């Protein structure tokens, strides 16, 4: 069929309007995408370039190409305790995330059963998370002190021996984990409480009619429906724990020795104490890769569990 010139003239403006309609969202998003690229993509690419250079902060204008020497020094060298810091970071992340999720779920279930005054209870329970991590670390440092700390005071009152919480390597690790769990549990409680409030009540009524006990209702109804909220909590808490810095910096300073030195604190020391910018950039890329690997693992595993 032959298209008449008049039809072509009418169809031209229509196609132009369609193209404009398709391009309008991109045009509106362009300023925001430009700002995000400026503050995220560019620093990331520049950090990747610095990881391939030999760059001492004591001479910031002098740079030389080092290839993979910084990564080799990171994994094989002895200039910084990378593997000890990685082991502590993984232990700290796994233990604190597991305890935070369990305690947050228990707190959310208990708060949901509260009738009047629930908002006041939630506000009071959120106080630890509203405090700055530096303040939490300084406060708990006093509480973990051997001579005058509250924790050892309770142990003495119960007839138990005192513990050098921040001087003994094993005790210091678990003291930092306990402090972080105390601070971050309200976040998990709040997310899971919102997830519980969004669950359909008809499912629970049907389970009660079928004679399900409280434990069966929790296992077969509540937890499967709460998987999306649990995933959000686990994912965010994992990211937060992998880059922990301020709480441990004020609580133990990474000690005793380097026992409680996470990767974030090691990065700070490599850059601002040892003044090795190239090695610090390589360490930052390793932290980014570790967080991305764990996040992708969560996002791959959780849908399989939902389908099963």
RARA-V126983 format. One record per backbone hydrogen bond with DSSP energy under -0.5 kcal/mol. NH is the residue of the N-H (numbers start at 1). CO is the residue of the C=O. Records with the same first field share a line. If there is no record, write none. Layout:
BEGIN
NH->CO + CO
END
This chain:
BEGIN
8->4
9->5
10->6
11->7
12->8
13->9
14->10
15->11
16->12
17->13
18->14
19->15
20->16
21->17
22->18
23->19
24->20
25->21
26->22
27->23
28->24
29->25
30->26
31->27
33->29
34->30
35->31
36->32
37->33
38->34
39->35
40->36
41->36
42->37
44->40
45->41
46->42
47->43
48->44
49->45
50->46
51->47
52->49
53->50
54->64
55->53
56->62
57->275
58->275
59->56
60->57
62->59
63->61
64->54
66->52
67->52
69->66
72->68
73->69
74->70
75->71
76->72
77->72
82->80
85->81
86->82
87->83
88->84
89->85
90->86
91->87
92->88
93->89
94->90
95->91
96->92
97->93
98->94
99->95
100->96
101->97
102->98
103->99
104->100
105->101
106->102
107->103
108->104
109->105
110->106
111->107
112->108
113->109
114->111
118->115
121->117
122->118
123->119
124->120
125->121
126->122
127->124
130->126
131->127 + 128
136->132
137->133
138->134
139->135
140->136
141->137
142->138
143->139
144->140
145->142
149->145
151->143
153->149
154->150
155->151
156->152
157->153
158->154
159->156
160->155
165->144 + 163
167->164
168->164
172->168
173->169
174->170
175->171
176->172
177->173
178->174
179->175
180->176
181->177
182->178
183->179
184->180
185->181
187->184
188->184
189->185
190->186
191->187
192->188
193->189
194->190
195->191
196->192
197->193
198->194
199->196
203->200
204->200
205->201
206->202
207->203
208->204
209->205
210->206
211->208
212->207
217->213
218->214
219->215
220->216
221->217
222->217
223->218
225->221
226->222
227->224
230->226
231->227
232->228
233->229
234->230
235->231
236->232
237->233
238->234
239->235
240->236
241->237
242->238
243->239
244->241
249->245
250->246
251->247
252->248
253->248
254->248
255->252
259->256
260->254
261->258
262->260
266->262
267->263
268->264
269->265
270->266
271->267
272->268
273->269
274->269
276->270
277->55 + 275
278->55
280->276
281->277
282->278
283->279
284->280
285->281
286->282
287->283
288->284
289->285
290->286
291->287
292->288
293->289
294->290
295->291
296->292
297->293
298->294
299->295
300->296
301->297
302->298
303->299
304->300
305->301
306->302
307->303
308->304
END
